[in-house]
């Protein structure tokens, strides 16, 4: 399945600038780009010093060059009942709310809690890191047309108020921008002053992948399946009900047959059949790019992570699945400990040195701490001292990698690049494991590592995009986060950039 991306090549002194979805990036070899994604190529002489990054926005709300505002109000009894249901059953119920977006008021808007791991630890205790007494800090999904047909804000209908990964969420904002520049399906994102019950916090707000998102991002998407954190890519038979807790269908007519057939193939085909026929089931080129991107941004919680985070878009014309990225809040070295601390700190202006860990820093007690100016250690212990994904509490000796859990030794090689960029130990996913065990597919992945490293980091794109996001927060959000915190977290993101080869 080919993503819908508009590419225009601009020749500049032997280097091309490629406009991807409105974002201009440097590319030293346009020939590496799939011909199916290049359209209407034009060339012109351009002074690079005068080039400005164009907005990715398709509506007024998705203009990331400014901080936006969202405020919520709802019936307290509805909120209390929703919280009670979630804490008792885990079910996330919709309630109605009044939402004001950038000064425009919308009535009868759908509102519900959003997320799985981001809601872990939710408590009625007012002093908890994630408290029901502080709704301004909770992750939400806002659906403008849930109860009112065709209600939208300049085309935007479903938006996700992300749980804070850090006070600024710069790591996730940058990762999403680089995802778009990679030519992969991506959600648009903006910084928002989010207010509930008179309490405000700085939040990252992104698109919720749905029918309209799939229509925009892919040439043809007959179905969009979201992998749930409680499952994986195992084949559970041909009974659709077996997948209730494993996949949700987010777009298209309800039909799990394509998904089940795909899962059966990647799980049950022998190695020879897998190698020969995978390109009849999966957009292989896009998947190689996906894996390479996740490693370069050091995303701990990708398809192999504990959250099983991904979407599968199905093209009925070609019969191909495309793996789409979701949930980049643990990119560039951020850990779940950082995210938990940020949820409590969000909305507070902190002029003093930040007490939370920086994006490139590791918790205390981790052997092999990076020297000044070096990369962070590749594996970090959790709060109990255990290694992520490991059954041991023992830390490795200085400079050594920990022993991976049984059956996951093949994940160490894949995790090395992301670990050097601040990621952590990976989990397990049958598709990525089998893909990387095949020499031809692994070579495609390695080639994409080289291409994306040049395109996103060596070119200066990542630094430029990070500078722009930082400037927006310093100028527009000074009442929510101090410039010192913005600078500190931006510097930590840079520390987790992959090292040049």
N, C-alpha and C positions, 0 to 999 in steps of 0.2 A: 504494500500500500504506500503510495507516494504522498508525503506531506505537501500541503499547499503552501509553497513558499515562493516569493517573488525575488529573483536574483538579477541584479544588474551589475555587470563588470565595468569598472572604470580604470583605465590604464594610467598608472602613475609611476614613472621612472622605473619600469621593470617590475613593479608590484601592482597588484590589482586591489581595488577596494570593492568589496562585495556588499551590496545592500540586501540584507536578509530581513524580510518582514518590516522594513523601515529602518533597520539598524545597520549602519555602515561599518564594515570591518575589513581589516587587511587580510589578503590571501595571496600568497606567493605563487600558488599553483591552482588556477581555476579548473584545470583539467582533472583534478582530483574529485571535483564535484560531479555527482551523477547527472548525466545529460537529461534525465527525466525531471530534474528539479530546476533546470536552467531554461528560462524563457525570455524572449525578446531582449537578447543581450545587446547592449550598446556600449560604446567606448568613447571616452572624452578625456582631454587633459585636465587634471584637477590639481590644485595646490593643496596638499594634504593639510597644511597648517590652518586652512580655512574651513575644513570639513567639520561639520557639527553632527552629532548623533541625533538622528531623527526620532520622533516619538513613535513607540510601538502601538499607541492607542488607536482603537477603532471607535471609541466613543469618548465623550468629554470626561467621563469618570476615569477611564484608563490612561489618562495623561500623567505619566510618572514624573514629569518635570516639576510637580508641585505636590504638597501635602493636601489631602482631601479631608473631609469631615463626615462622620456618620454618628447620629445619636439615635438611641432606642428608647421607647416607652411602651409599657404593656401593663396588663392587669396583674397585680401582685399575686392574686390567687391562682391565676393560670401558670405563672412562673413557679410558684411553690409546688403545684401539682405536677408540673413537668419534671422538676428536680426530684421529687419524691418517687416518681415512676422510674426515672433513670437509676437512682441509687438502689431501688428495690429489684429492678428487672434488667437494667442495661438498655432498655428500649428508649429511643430518642423520639419524643412526640413533638409535633408541630403545635405552636400557639400563634395567635395573631398579635401583631405589634404595629405601632406607628413608627416609621423610620424617616428621618430627615437626612438626606444626602446632599451635601454641598448647598444647603439652603432650600432644597426642594422636598416637600413633604409627601409621603406615601402612606395611605391608610390600608388596613387589613393586609399587612405583609406577613408572609410565612416566616417563622423564626424557630430554629431548633438548635440544640447542641450539635457540635460537629467534631468528629475525631474518635480515636480509640485510645492509643497510648497517650495522646495529649490530654485525655480526661482522667488518666490513671491518677489516683490519689485525690480525686474530687471529694471535698468534705464540707459538712455544714459548719465545721469549726471556723470561726472568723479568723483565727490565727494560722490556719493551714496555708501552705504555699498556693494551693488552688482551692479557693473557698467559694461556696455558693453565695456567701455574703458579699462577694465582690464580682458581680456579673460583668463588669467592665474588663476583667482579666480572663474571662472564659472564651474558648473557641466557639464560633457560631457559624451557621449558614443562614443567609438571608435570601429569601426567594420572593421577589417582588410580585410575581404573577402566580403564586401558589393558590391564592384565593380570589384574585382579581385577574381575569383573562387579559393578556396582552399588556399588563402594566410593566413598564420598564423605565430605566433612566438612560435615555439616549442609546438604546440597544442593550444595555446591561440588565440582566434579569436575576441571575443567581451569583452571589458573591460569598466568599468564605473569609471570615475574620480568623486569621491564623492564631494559634497559640504562640506566644512569644518564645523564640529560640534564644535570643539575646535581647537586651534592651532595645536595640536598633533593628534587629532582624536583617542587618546588612548582608549576612552570609547567604540567606535564602533569596533575598532580592537579587543579589548578583548572580547566584546560580541559575535563577529563572531567566535572567537576561542572557546569560551565556548559553543556556539550553536553546533559546530561540535562535541565537546566532549560529548554533551548530546545525541548524536545519531540521531539528526535531520538533515534534508537537509540544507546545509550551503554553502555560497559563500566563495571562497578563497580570501584573501586580502593581500596586500603588501603596504608598505610605499614607496612613489615615490617623487622624485624631478621633478616637473612638470613645463615645460618652454614653454612660448608662447611669441613671439615678444620680446625676451630678458629679460622677467620678469619671475622669478621662485617662486614657492611656494611649501610648503610641503603638499602633498595630500595623502589621502587613496584611493587606487584603488582596486576595487573588480570585480569579475566575474559578467557578466550579465546573469541571468537565461535564457537559451534558450534550443534548442533541445539537444545539447551535454551535457549541465549541467543536464537536466532532465534525460538523459540516464545514466549518472554517478551516480546520487543521488538516483534513484528509480529503483526497480526491473523492473517495467514496467510503463511507462507514455505515454499514447496515446494522451494526451492533457495537456497543461499547460496554465492556465488562470490567468492573473494578475488583481487584484482588483484595480480600479482606485480611486483617491482621491475624485472624484466628485460623487461617488456612495456609495452603501453599499451592504449588502447581501439580499436585498428585492427581492421578486419575482415580475417581471414586465410583466408576461404573456409569451406566447409561440412564440412571434415575435422576432427573433434574433436582429432586428434593435433597439429594445427598450433598448438593453444593450450596445449600441455603446459607451456611455460615462461612463459605469459602469465597464465593464471588457474588457480587450484585450487578445486575444489568442496569446501566445508567442511561442508555440510549438505544433506540431501535425497538422493533417489535419483540416482545418477550420470546426468546428462543435460545436455549442453551445447547442445542445440538451442535452448532459449529464449535463452541467452546469445548464440549465433551470430546468431540472427535479430535480436536487439536491436542488436548491433554492426553488422550489415549496414545496418539502417535509419539509424542515426545517422551512418554514414559515406557511404552511397550515395544517400540521399533528396535530392531537389532542395530548394532553400530553401523553396518554397511548401509542398511536402508535409511537410517537417520542421516548419514552423510550425503547420500544420493538424492533423497527426496525432501530434505528439510526446506529447500527453497520453494517447494510446492505448498508448504503450510505456513511459512513465516517469511516476512520481509527481512531477509538475512542481512542485507547491507545496513538497513536502519538499526537492526539489533546490534551489529558490531559497533556502530556509532554510539548507541545507547550505553553499552558496556564501557566503552572508552571514556565517554563523558562522565559517567558516574565515578570512575576511578580518578579522573583528573580533578574533579571538584571535591574528592575525598568524602563522598556521601556514604556514611555508615549505614543508612537505613534505606537502601535501594531494593531491588528485586531480591537480593540475597540477604537483606537485613531482617531483623526481628519483626518489623512491621509488614513485611511482604508487600511493599508499596509499589504498585504499578497498575496500569490499565492495559487491556487488550482491545484493540480496535479491529473489527472484522470487516473485510471487503468481500461482499458476496460475489462480485464479478470475477475477482482473481482467486478467491478462496484463501487469501493470505491474512494472517494475524500480524499486527504491528504492536510491539511493546512500547507503551508511552509512559514517560516519567511522571511520578507523583510524589510529593512530600520531600522537599529538599531542605528542611529546616536543620538537618544535622550535617549539612555540607560544610566544607572548610574547617573541619576539626571540632565543631561544636558537639558536645556530648549531651546526653539526657540530663545530667547534673546541671549543666549550663542552662538548659531550657527550663528546668524547674525553678532555678534561681531567678531567671528573667521574668517568669510569670509573676513573681512576688514584687520584683523591682519595677515592672513596667509602669510608666506614667510618673515616676519620681525623677525630678531633676537632681543629678548627683554631680556636684562640682568636685568632690573629693575623688581620690583614686578609687576605681570600681573594685568592690569586694569580690565580685564573681570572677570566675576564671575567664581569661581571654580565649578567643577562638583558637589560637595556636598553642595554648597552654594545656598542660595535663594535670589531673588531680595529684595531690601529694601521695607519696608511697609508690609511685611508678618508677621502676628501675630504668636506667638509660635515659635520663632527662637530656634534652637537647642542649648543646652548648650554645653560647650566645651567637645568634645569627644562623643557627642550624635548623634542621627540621625537627619537629616534635617526635617523640618516640612513637613507633607504629602501633602499639597496643596499650590501651589504658584500662586500669582496674576500675570496677564500679565502687560504690560507697562501701560495700562489704569487703573489698579487697579482691573479689573474684574477677577473673578476666572475662570479658564479654564472650558468650558462647562457649565458655570453658567449664569443665567440671572440677577445676582445681583452684585453690586459693593461693597457690604459690606463684610468686612473681619470678620472671626469668632473671638470669644474671645480667649484669651490665652489658649492653650491646647485643644480647641474644634475643631471638624471637621466641615467644611462648609456644609450647607444643599445642597444635590445634586439637579440637575434639576428634574422637575416633571417626574415621570416614570422611573427614573434611580436610585432609592434607592437601588436596588439589586446590583448595581455596586460598592457600597462602600465596601462591604466585600471583593470582588475580588481585589479592588484597594488598600487595606490596606497593603498587603505585598509589592507590588511594590512601594507604597508611602513611606514606611519606608526605602526602598532602594533608594529613591530619585526620584521616578516617580511622576506623577501628576494625576489629576482627569481623569477618563476614559470617553470615549464616549459611544456608544451603538453598539452592534452587535447581531443580533437575534440568531445566532448559539451559541456564548459563553454564552449569557443570559440563553437560554433554557438548555444548557448543565449543567451549574452550579446550576440551579434550581432543577435539578434531583439529588436525594440523592446518587444514585449509581455512577453517573458520577462525582459528586462533591467529593465523597470519593476517586475516582481514581486520581483526581486533587490534593487533599490534600496529598495523598501518594507520588505523584510525586514531590510535594514541598519538602517533607522530603528527598526523595532520591537524588534529584538534589542539594539540599542544602549541603548534605554530600559530594556528588561526586565532586561538583564544588568549594565549598568554604571552608568547614571544612577540606577537604583533603589538602588544600594549593594550589590546581591547579590554581585558579584564580590569586593568588598573584604571583606565579611562572611565569605564562604566561605574566602578566603585567610587571614584572621585565625584562623579555626577550625583550618585545617590547620596553620598555623604554631604555634599553641598546643599541638596534639597532639605535634608534634616536640620543642618546647622542654620539655614535661613528661615525655614518655615516651621520647625518643630522645637524651637528653643525653649518653649514653655513646658515641654514634655521630656526632653532629654538634653543634657548639657553637651556643648561642643567637645568637652574633654572626653566624655564617654563615646561620642561618635568617632573622634580621632583614635581613641584606644581600640575600639572594636574594629575599625577599618584597618588599623595596623596589624591586628591579630589575624584578620582575613588574609592580608598580604603575606604574612608569615606562613600561611598554609598553602600558598600557591605552589604547584608542583615545580620542582627544581628543573632548570634547563638541562637537557641531555648533552 
